[in-house]
Amino acid sequence: MMDEGIELSLTIAQIIQRLRGSHLHSQIERQAKECLHQPDVKLESLKEDVRSFLKTSGWERKLQNAVYRELHIQLPPRHPPAPPEHLKEPLVYMRKAQASWEKRVLKSLNSMSTELGVPLAHMRPAAEQKELTNKWNEMGTDEPDLSRFRPVYAPKDFLEVLIGLRNPNHDSSEDISVRSHWGLIQVPLNVRDIPHLREAYSELNLTSGQMGIDDHALIHPAVLCTHSLFCLHVSCVVVMEEDSAAAQQYSRQGCPTGLRADLWALILNATNQPQDVMHYEQLKAGVIQHNLLVDNLIYKDVKLTASNDDYYFVFEDFLYQVLLCFSRDTAVLEHFKYNSATPPKSYIQGEIISVIPFHGFSMYVAPLCFLYNEPSKLYNVFREMYIRYFFRLHSISSHPSGILSLCLQFERLLQTHLPQLFYHLRQIGVQPLRLAFKWMVRAFSGYLSTDQLLLLWDRILGYDSLEVVAVLAAAVFAFRAENLMEVTSLASAEAVLADLSTLKVMPLIQVFLFATAM
């Protein structure tokens, strides 16, 4: 174990190094120099006066938020002799499995390129560039022929890879419990059970008020109104103070609809300053200049998913704009330092694309369109959501918020607290994870009603964890347990779980966590 003092010093050094070359650093430096000309800044108290100026002018808060962001996206400092790949993923067999999966995906992409005679990347002709520029805000009206293109992979393909994963150093015979043989995930990872979850998610207990729960019948209207006004006042103060840490703590019990966009942007430290807008415009120029094979996959995915969704079809133009820019954003490459994956190359002068989209990828963006109507702000928030959370849902790692841990946690929760249901489903040849995986890999986007999905994502941001996704998946099975105990086939089980759009997320999670017998 690394000494706490050394670990803290390394963390501070890493954050300073990362922020030193940032735009924020140059802005603060410029402001500090300009304040030297103010009459109340004295030479004998120069350090204190400059610090006081930065605090009163709001720059100290901006710096605190930037440091808070760095603490959330970087891993704990490693011991100096440890290899760099240990930062990406400490378990060797996980790294090998991810590398093997990437080769398979790239092979599929290259095969598609060869079969269709479509290059991975090429410069658009001048006429095509002009046409795309003119219809940038109306790309949803375009109907390109996408019949030849297919998603590189679907969530079910990825699930099969996770099911086949084994730790070569682990002797399964050492596992005293037989529950590991019931489920599909056979890797020894530590996941939290309900007692530990109750402790970690104490703000969700049944006696705590939660924003967005339909409890009008239980609380006197006057009391409910007073409580709502108080919550709204607190959230307004948090937004005005521009405090990322306070915003994150506040969102654990839900965000007011009218302030959710501001609170999320504050938590993520996703700004929309002139330099951010300029970066977005540069990405847009890259889209107009070059055509990538993955552009067709993005078009195809949006057409197959969001365009057919009653909630999201109206945002088709925004989805194209955000995802096409995202595929070319080199700033996204930063997250590969702590991601078990490696970035694929597009071969435009060695340029690297951020991610190869899979079936359903556009649904990570779609719910955010309800919150942000300015493309550059929407883009910045999505990018931060992706590099903090969403990338973990489609990469192989041992991280507690990784999809592998979520799958294992879901199975353990059912096995421990709904053993009869789990056994019944196994007896009729149904593995619960095969039913729930599609929900978890998309963080329930496209399955819940939008208002309920946003309440779920409030908690993801508030607790800085995707763990609540696995909890909700188990809670859905608990809620539908009576019906599921009556099914006799996979088709009937799928029918019981086909429609989640009427579910109320927070009561389900609260009851499962705090009313389940242990």
C-alpha positions as CSV (number, residue, x, y, z in Angstrom):
1,M,0.0,0.0,0.0
2,M,1.2,3.5,-0.9
3,D,1.8,5.8,2.0
4,E,-1.1,8.3,2.3
5,G,1.2,11.3,2.3
6,I,3.0,10.1,-0.8
7,E,-0.3,9.3,-2.5
8,L,-1.7,12.8,-1.8
9,S,1.5,14.4,-3.1
10,L,1.3,12.4,-6.3
11,T,-2.4,13.3,-6.8
12,I,-1.7,17.0,-6.3
13,A,1.3,16.8,-8.7
14,Q,-0.8,15.1,-11.4
15,I,-3.7,17.6,-11.1
16,I,-1.3,20.5,-11.3
17,Q,0.4,19.0,-14.4
18,R,-3.0,18.5,-16.1
19,L,-4.3,22.0,-15.3
20,R,-1.1,23.8,-16.1
21,G,-1.6,23.7,-19.8
22,S,-5.4,24.3,-19.7
23,H,-7.3,27.3,-20.9
24,L,-8.5,27.9,-17.4
25,H,-4.8,28.2,-16.2
26,S,-4.1,30.9,-18.8
27,Q,-7.3,32.7,-17.9
28,I,-6.5,32.8,-14.2
29,E,-2.9,33.8,-14.9
30,R,-4.1,36.7,-17.1
31,Q,-6.6,37.8,-14.4
32,A,-4.0,37.7,-11.7
33,K,-1.7,39.9,-13.8
34,E,-4.4,42.4,-14.5
35,C,-5.4,42.7,-10.9
36,L,-1.9,44.0,-10.1
37,H,-2.9,47.4,-11.5
38,Q,-5.7,47.8,-9.0
39,P,-5.0,50.3,-6.2
40,D,-6.0,48.0,-3.4
41,V,-3.3,45.4,-4.3
42,K,-0.3,46.2,-2.2
43,L,3.3,44.9,-2.7
44,E,3.7,43.9,1.0
45,S,0.6,41.7,0.8
46,L,0.7,40.8,-2.8
47,K,0.0,37.1,-2.5
48,E,-2.9,37.5,-0.1
49,D,-4.4,40.4,-2.2
50,V,-4.2,38.4,-5.5
51,R,-5.8,35.4,-3.8
52,S,-8.5,37.5,-2.4
53,F,-9.2,39.0,-5.8
54,L,-9.5,35.6,-7.4
55,K,-11.9,34.5,-4.7
56,T,-14.2,37.5,-4.9
57,S,-14.2,37.5,-8.8
58,G,-15.2,33.8,-8.9
59,W,-12.0,32.4,-10.4
60,E,-11.2,30.4,-7.2
61,R,-14.5,28.6,-7.5
62,K,-13.8,27.8,-11.2
63,L,-10.5,26.3,-10.2
64,Q,-12.1,24.3,-7.4
65,N,-14.6,22.9,-9.9
66,A,-11.8,22.0,-12.3
67,V,-9.9,20.2,-9.5
68,Y,-13.1,18.4,-8.5
69,R,-13.5,17.2,-12.1
70,E,-10.0,15.9,-12.3
71,L,-10.5,13.9,-9.0
72,H,-13.5,12.2,-10.6
73,I,-12.0,11.2,-13.9
74,Q,-8.5,10.1,-13.0
75,L,-7.5,6.9,-11.2
76,P,-5.7,6.9,-7.9
77,P,-1.9,7.5,-8.4
78,R,0.0,4.4,-9.1
79,H,3.3,3.4,-7.6
80,P,6.1,4.8,-9.9
81,P,7.5,1.4,-10.9
82,A,4.0,0.1,-11.9
83,P,3.6,-0.1,-15.8
84,P,1.4,2.5,-17.5
85,E,-1.1,-0.2,-18.6
86,H,-1.9,-0.8,-14.9
87,L,-3.7,2.6,-15.0
88,K,-5.9,1.3,-17.8
89,E,-6.8,-2.0,-16.1
90,P,-4.9,-3.7,-13.3
91,L,-6.0,-7.3,-14.2
92,V,-4.0,-8.8,-17.1
93,Y,-6.7,-11.2,-18.3
94,M,-9.1,-8.3,-18.5
95,R,-6.7,-6.3,-20.6
96,K,-6.2,-9.3,-22.9
97,A,-10.0,-9.8,-23.2
98,Q,-10.6,-6.2,-24.1
99,A,-7.8,-6.3,-26.7
100,S,-9.2,-9.4,-28.2
101,W,-12.7,-7.8,-28.4
102,E,-11.3,-4.7,-30.1
103,K,-9.6,-6.8,-32.7
104,R,-12.9,-8.5,-33.4
105,V,-14.7,-5.2,-33.8
106,L,-12.0,-3.7,-36.0
107,K,-12.0,-6.8,-38.1
108,S,-15.7,-6.5,-38.6
109,L,-15.3,-2.8,-39.6
110,N,-12.5,-3.6,-42.0
111,S,-14.5,-6.4,-43.5
112,M,-17.5,-4.1,-44.1
113,S,-15.2,-1.6,-45.7
114,T,-13.8,-4.2,-48.1
115,E,-17.1,-5.8,-48.9
116,L,-18.9,-2.5,-49.6
117,G,-15.9,-0.9,-51.3
118,V,-16.2,2.1,-48.9
119,P,-13.0,3.5,-47.5
120,L,-12.6,3.9,-43.8
121,A,-12.1,7.7,-44.4
122,H,-11.8,10.0,-47.4
123,M,-12.0,13.7,-48.2
124,R,-15.5,14.9,-49.3
125,P,-15.7,16.5,-52.7
126,A,-16.2,20.3,-52.6
127,A,-19.8,20.0,-53.8
128,E,-20.6,17.5,-51.0
129,Q,-19.0,19.7,-48.4
130,K,-21.1,22.7,-49.6
131,E,-24.3,20.5,-49.5
132,L,-23.6,19.3,-46.0
133,T,-22.9,22.8,-44.8
134,N,-26.2,24.0,-46.1
135,K,-28.2,21.2,-44.5
136,W,-26.3,20.9,-41.2
137,N,-29.4,21.7,-39.2
138,E,-31.7,19.5,-41.3
139,M,-29.7,16.3,-41.6
140,G,-32.8,14.3,-40.4
141,T,-34.5,15.1,-43.7
142,D,-31.8,13.3,-45.6
143,E,-32.6,9.7,-46.6
144,P,-29.2,8.1,-47.6
145,D,-29.2,4.5,-48.7
146,L,-28.0,2.6,-45.6
147,S,-29.3,-0.8,-46.5
148,R,-25.8,-2.1,-47.1
149,F,-24.5,-1.0,-43.7
150,R,-25.0,-3.0,-40.5
151,P,-24.1,-2.3,-36.9
152,V,-20.6,-3.6,-36.2
153,Y,-22.0,-5.3,-33.1
154,A,-25.1,-5.4,-30.9
155,P,-25.2,-5.6,-27.1
156,K,-26.0,-9.3,-27.2
157,D,-22.7,-10.0,-29.0
158,F,-20.8,-8.1,-26.3
159,L,-22.7,-10.1,-23.6
160,E,-21.5,-13.4,-25.1
161,V,-17.9,-12.2,-24.7
162,L,-18.5,-11.3,-21.0
163,I,-20.1,-14.7,-20.4
164,G,-17.0,-16.4,-21.7
165,L,-14.6,-14.5,-19.6
166,R,-12.6,-16.4,-17.0
167,N,-9.8,-15.6,-14.6
168,P,-7.1,-18.2,-15.3
169,N,-5.7,-17.8,-11.8
170,H,-9.0,-18.5,-10.0
171,D,-10.0,-22.0,-9.0
172,S,-13.8,-22.1,-9.1
173,S,-13.8,-25.1,-6.8
174,E,-12.7,-22.7,-4.0
175,D,-16.1,-21.0,-4.2
176,I,-18.1,-22.5,-1.4
177,S,-21.4,-21.1,-2.6
178,V,-23.1,-22.7,-5.6
179,R,-24.7,-19.4,-6.7
180,S,-21.8,-18.7,-9.0
181,H,-22.9,-21.7,-11.1
182,W,-26.4,-20.4,-11.5
183,G,-25.4,-17.2,-13.2
184,L,-23.7,-16.3,-16.4
185,I,-20.8,-14.1,-15.1
186,Q,-18.0,-16.3,-13.8
187,V,-15.4,-13.8,-12.8
188,P,-14.5,-13.2,-9.1
189,L,-15.2,-9.5,-8.5
190,N,-16.3,-7.8,-5.4
191,V,-19.8,-6.3,-5.7
192,R,-21.9,-4.8,-2.9
193,D,-24.9,-6.5,-1.4
194,I,-27.9,-4.8,0.0
195,P,-26.5,-4.0,3.5
196,H,-23.5,-2.2,1.9
197,L,-25.7,-0.6,-0.7
198,R,-28.0,0.8,2.1
199,E,-25.0,2.4,3.7
200,A,-23.7,3.8,0.4
201,Y,-27.1,5.1,-0.7
202,S,-28.4,6.3,2.6
203,E,-30.0,9.4,1.1
204,L,-32.4,7.1,-0.8
205,N,-34.0,5.7,2.3
206,L,-37.8,5.5,2.6
207,T,-38.0,8.4,5.1
208,S,-36.0,10.9,2.9
209,G,-37.8,13.1,0.4
210,Q,-37.0,12.4,-3.2
211,M,-37.5,14.9,-6.0
212,G,-40.0,13.7,-8.7
213,I,-41.9,11.0,-6.7
214,D,-45.6,11.2,-7.1
215,D,-46.5,11.3,-3.4
216,H,-49.4,13.8,-3.5
217,A,-51.8,11.3,-2.0
218,L,-49.5,10.7,1.0
219,I,-48.6,14.3,2.0
220,H,-50.8,17.3,2.6
221,P,-50.7,19.7,-0.3
222,A,-49.5,22.6,1.8
223,V,-46.6,20.5,3.3
224,L,-45.7,19.2,-0.2
225,C,-45.7,22.8,-1.6
226,T,-43.5,24.0,1.2
227,H,-41.0,21.1,0.7
228,S,-40.9,21.7,-3.0
229,L,-40.3,25.4,-2.6
230,F,-37.5,24.7,-0.1
231,C,-35.8,22.2,-2.5
232,L,-36.1,24.7,-5.3
233,H,-34.5,27.4,-3.2
234,V,-31.6,25.2,-2.2
235,S,-31.0,24.2,-5.8
236,C,-31.0,27.8,-6.9
237,V,-28.4,28.7,-4.3
238,V,-26.3,25.7,-5.4
239,V,-26.4,26.9,-9.1
240,M,-25.7,30.5,-8.1
241,E,-22.7,29.5,-6.0
242,E,-21.4,27.4,-9.0
243,D,-20.1,24.7,-6.6
244,S,-19.7,21.3,-8.4
245,A,-19.3,19.3,-5.1
246,A,-22.5,20.9,-3.7
247,A,-24.4,20.2,-6.9
248,Q,-23.4,16.6,-6.9
249,Q,-24.5,16.1,-3.3
250,Y,-27.8,17.8,-4.0
251,S,-28.6,15.6,-7.1
252,R,-28.6,12.5,-4.9
253,Q,-32.2,13.2,-4.1
254,G,-33.1,14.3,-7.5
255,C,-32.9,17.6,-9.4
256,P,-35.8,20.1,-10.1
257,T,-36.8,19.8,-13.7
258,G,-36.2,23.5,-14.4
259,L,-32.6,23.5,-12.9
260,R,-31.5,20.0,-13.9
261,A,-29.6,21.2,-17.0
262,D,-27.6,23.7,-14.9
263,L,-27.0,21.3,-12.1
264,W,-25.7,18.5,-14.4
265,A,-23.4,20.9,-16.3
266,L,-22.1,22.1,-13.0
267,I,-21.4,18.6,-11.7
268,L,-19.6,17.7,-14.9
269,N,-17.9,21.1,-15.1
270,A,-19.1,21.2,-18.7
271,T,-18.8,24.8,-19.7
272,N,-20.0,26.6,-22.9
273,Q,-17.4,29.3,-23.0
274,P,-16.3,30.9,-26.3
275,Q,-13.4,28.4,-26.5
276,D,-15.8,25.5,-26.1
277,V,-18.0,26.8,-28.9
278,M,-14.9,27.3,-31.1
279,H,-13.8,23.7,-30.4
280,Y,-17.3,22.5,-31.4
281,E,-17.1,24.5,-34.6
282,Q,-13.7,23.0,-35.4
283,L,-15.2,19.5,-35.0
284,K,-18.1,20.5,-37.3
285,A,-15.6,21.7,-39.9
286,G,-13.9,18.3,-39.6
287,V,-17.2,16.5,-40.3
288,I,-17.8,18.7,-43.3
289,Q,-14.3,18.1,-44.7
290,H,-13.9,14.3,-44.2
291,N,-16.3,11.4,-44.5
292,L,-15.8,8.4,-42.3
293,L,-17.2,4.9,-42.6
294,V,-18.4,5.2,-39.0
295,D,-20.6,8.2,-40.2
296,N,-22.8,5.7,-41.9
297,L,-23.0,3.6,-38.8
298,I,-24.1,6.6,-36.8
299,Y,-26.8,7.4,-39.4
300,K,-27.9,3.8,-39.3
301,D,-28.0,3.6,-35.5
302,V,-30.0,6.9,-35.2
303,K,-32.5,5.6,-37.8
304,L,-32.9,2.2,-36.1
305,T,-33.2,3.6,-32.5
306,A,-33.9,7.2,-31.7
307,S,-35.8,8.0,-34.9
308,N,-38.3,5.2,-34.0
309,D,-38.7,6.3,-30.4
310,D,-41.8,8.3,-29.5
311,Y,-39.8,10.5,-27.1
312,Y,-36.6,11.1,-29.2
313,F,-37.5,11.2,-32.9
314,V,-37.8,15.0,-32.9
315,F,-34.1,15.3,-31.9
316,E,-32.8,13.5,-34.9
317,D,-30.8,16.5,-36.2
318,F,-29.2,17.1,-32.9
319,L,-28.1,13.5,-32.6
320,Y,-26.4,13.5,-36.0
321,Q,-24.6,16.8,-35.1
322,V,-23.4,15.6,-31.7
323,L,-22.3,12.1,-32.7
324,L,-20.6,13.0,-35.9
325,C,-18.5,15.6,-34.1
326,F,-17.9,13.2,-31.2
327,S,-16.4,10.6,-33.5
328,R,-13.6,13.1,-34.4
329,D,-12.9,14.7,-31.1
330,T,-9.3,14.1,-30.0
331,A,-10.1,15.5,-26.6
332,V,-12.0,12.3,-25.9
333,L,-8.8,10.4,-26.2
334,E,-7.8,11.5,-22.7
335,H,-10.2,8.9,-21.2
336,F,-8.2,6.1,-22.9
337,K,-5.5,6.7,-20.2
338,Y,-7.9,5.2,-17.6
339,N,-10.0,3.0,-20.0
340,S,-9.1,-0.6,-20.7
341,A,-9.8,0.1,-24.4
342,T,-7.5,1.7,-27.0
343,P,-8.7,4.2,-29.6
344,P,-9.3,2.9,-33.2
345,K,-7.5,4.7,-36.1
346,S,-9.4,6.2,-39.0
347,Y,-6.3,6.7,-41.2
348,I,-6.9,10.3,-42.0
349,Q,-3.3,11.4,-41.8
350,G,-3.0,9.2,-38.7
351,E,-6.1,10.8,-37.0
352,I,-7.8,8.7,-34.4
353,I,-11.5,8.4,-33.9
354,S,-13.0,8.3,-30.5
355,V,-15.2,5.2,-30.6
356,I,-16.8,2.8,-33.0
357,P,-20.6,3.0,-32.5
358,F,-22.6,-0.1,-31.8
359,H,-26.4,-0.7,-32.0
360,G,-28.0,1.7,-29.5
361,F,-25.1,4.1,-29.0
362,S,-27.1,7.1,-30.0
363,M,-29.4,6.5,-27.0
364,Y,-26.6,7.8,-24.7
365,V,-27.2,11.3,-26.3
366,A,-30.9,11.3,-26.9
367,P,-32.2,12.0,-23.3
368,L,-29.8,15.0,-23.0
369,C,-31.6,16.7,-25.9
370,F,-34.5,17.3,-23.5
371,L,-32.1,19.4,-21.3
372,Y,-30.0,21.3,-23.8
373,N,-31.1,23.0,-27.0
374,E,-27.8,24.6,-27.9
375,P,-25.7,22.0,-29.9
376,S,-22.3,23.1,-28.4
377,K,-23.6,22.9,-24.8
378,L,-25.3,19.5,-25.6
379,Y,-22.1,18.3,-27.0
380,N,-19.9,19.3,-24.1
381,V,-22.3,17.7,-21.5
382,F,-22.5,14.5,-23.5
383,R,-18.8,14.2,-23.9
384,E,-18.3,14.6,-20.1
385,M,-21.0,12.0,-19.5
386,Y,-19.3,9.6,-21.8
387,I,-15.8,9.9,-20.5
388,R,-17.0,9.6,-16.9
389,Y,-19.7,6.9,-17.2
390,F,-21.0,5.6,-20.5
391,F,-17.7,4.2,-21.8
392,R,-17.7,1.8,-19.0
393,L,-20.9,0.2,-20.3
394,H,-19.2,-1.1,-23.5
395,S,-15.6,-2.0,-22.4
396,I,-14.2,-4.9,-20.4
397,S,-12.8,-4.0,-17.0
398,S,-12.8,-4.8,-13.3
399,H,-14.0,-1.3,-12.4
400,P,-17.0,-1.2,-9.9
401,S,-19.0,0.8,-12.4
402,G,-17.9,-1.4,-15.4
403,I,-20.5,-3.4,-17.2
404,L,-19.0,-6.7,-15.9
405,S,-19.4,-5.6,-12.3
406,L,-22.9,-4.4,-13.0
407,C,-23.9,-7.8,-14.5
408,L,-22.4,-9.7,-11.6
409,Q,-24.1,-7.4,-9.1
410,F,-27.4,-7.8,-10.8
411,E,-27.1,-11.6,-10.7
412,R,-26.0,-11.6,-7.1
413,L,-28.9,-9.4,-5.9
414,L,-31.4,-11.7,-7.6
415,Q,-29.7,-14.9,-6.3
416,T,-29.5,-13.6,-2.8
417,H,-32.9,-11.8,-2.4
418,L,-35.1,-13.5,-5.0
419,P,-33.7,-17.0,-5.1
420,Q,-37.1,-18.7,-5.9
421,L,-37.6,-16.4,-8.9
422,F,-34.0,-16.9,-10.1
423,Y,-34.4,-20.7,-9.7
424,H,-37.7,-20.7,-11.5
425,L,-36.4,-18.8,-14.5
426,R,-33.3,-21.1,-14.7
427,Q,-35.6,-24.2,-14.6
428,I,-37.5,-23.0,-17.7
429,G,-34.2,-22.1,-19.5
430,V,-34.3,-18.4,-18.9
431,Q,-31.2,-16.5,-17.7
432,P,-32.3,-13.2,-16.1
433,L,-29.1,-11.4,-17.2
434,R,-30.0,-12.0,-20.9
435,L,-33.2,-10.1,-20.3
436,A,-31.7,-7.3,-18.3
437,F,-28.4,-6.7,-20.2
438,K,-30.0,-4.5,-22.9
439,W,-31.3,-2.2,-20.2
440,M,-28.0,-1.9,-18.4
441,V,-25.7,-1.4,-21.4
442,R,-27.8,1.6,-22.3
443,A,-28.3,2.8,-18.7
444,F,-32.0,2.2,-19.4
445,S,-32.2,4.9,-22.1
446,G,-35.0,4.0,-24.5
447,Y,-36.7,1.8,-22.0
448,L,-38.0,4.1,-19.3
449,S,-40.1,7.2,-19.8
450,T,-37.8,10.2,-20.2
451,D,-38.8,11.9,-16.9
452,Q,-38.0,8.7,-15.0
453,L,-34.8,8.1,-16.9
454,L,-33.6,11.6,-15.9
455,L,-34.4,10.9,-12.3
456,L,-32.2,7.7,-12.6
457,W,-29.4,9.7,-14.2
458,D,-29.6,12.3,-11.4
459,R,-28.5,9.5,-9.0
460,I,-25.7,8.3,-11.4
461,L,-24.3,11.8,-11.3
462,G,-25.0,12.3,-7.6
463,Y,-23.3,9.1,-6.5
464,D,-20.7,9.2,-9.3
465,S,-21.5,5.6,-10.0
466,L,-23.4,3.4,-12.4
467,E,-24.1,0.9,-9.6
468,V,-27.7,2.2,-9.3
469,V,-28.3,0.8,-12.8
470,A,-27.8,-2.8,-11.6
471,V,-29.9,-2.1,-8.6
472,L,-32.8,-0.8,-10.7
473,A,-32.6,-3.9,-13.0
474,A,-32.9,-6.2,-10.0
475,A,-35.7,-4.0,-8.6
476,V,-37.7,-4.4,-11.9
477,F,-37.5,-8.2,-11.6
478,A,-38.6,-7.9,-7.9
479,F,-41.6,-5.7,-9.0
480,R,-42.6,-8.1,-11.7
481,A,-41.8,-11.2,-9.7
482,E,-45.4,-12.4,-9.2
483,N,-45.9,-12.4,-13.0
484,L,-42.5,-13.9,-13.7
485,M,-43.2,-16.8,-11.4
486,E,-46.1,-17.8,-13.7
487,V,-44.2,-17.8,-17.0
488,T,-43.2,-21.0,-18.6
489,S,-41.0,-19.9,-21.5
490,L,-38.5,-17.2,-22.6
491,A,-41.1,-15.6,-24.8
492,S,-43.6,-15.1,-22.0
493,A,-40.8,-13.8,-19.7
494,E,-39.9,-11.3,-22.3
495,A,-43.5,-10.2,-22.6
496,V,-43.7,-9.5,-18.9
497,L,-40.7,-7.3,-19.1
498,A,-41.3,-5.8,-22.5
499,D,-42.7,-2.4,-21.4
500,L,-41.0,-0.4,-18.6
501,S,-42.4,2.9,-19.7
502,T,-44.9,3.1,-16.9
503,L,-42.5,2.3,-14.0
504,K,-41.7,4.8,-11.3
505,V,-37.9,4.5,-10.8
506,M,-37.3,5.9,-7.4
507,P,-40.0,4.0,-5.5
508,L,-38.8,0.8,-7.1
509,I,-35.2,1.4,-6.0
510,Q,-36.1,2.6,-2.5
511,V,-38.4,-0.4,-1.8
512,F,-35.8,-2.9,-3.2
513,L,-33.0,-1.4,-1.1
514,F,-34.7,-0.5,2.1
515,A,-37.7,-2.8,2.3
516,T,-36.1,-6.1,1.2
517,A,-35.7,-8.6,4.0
518,M,-32.1,-9.6,4.6
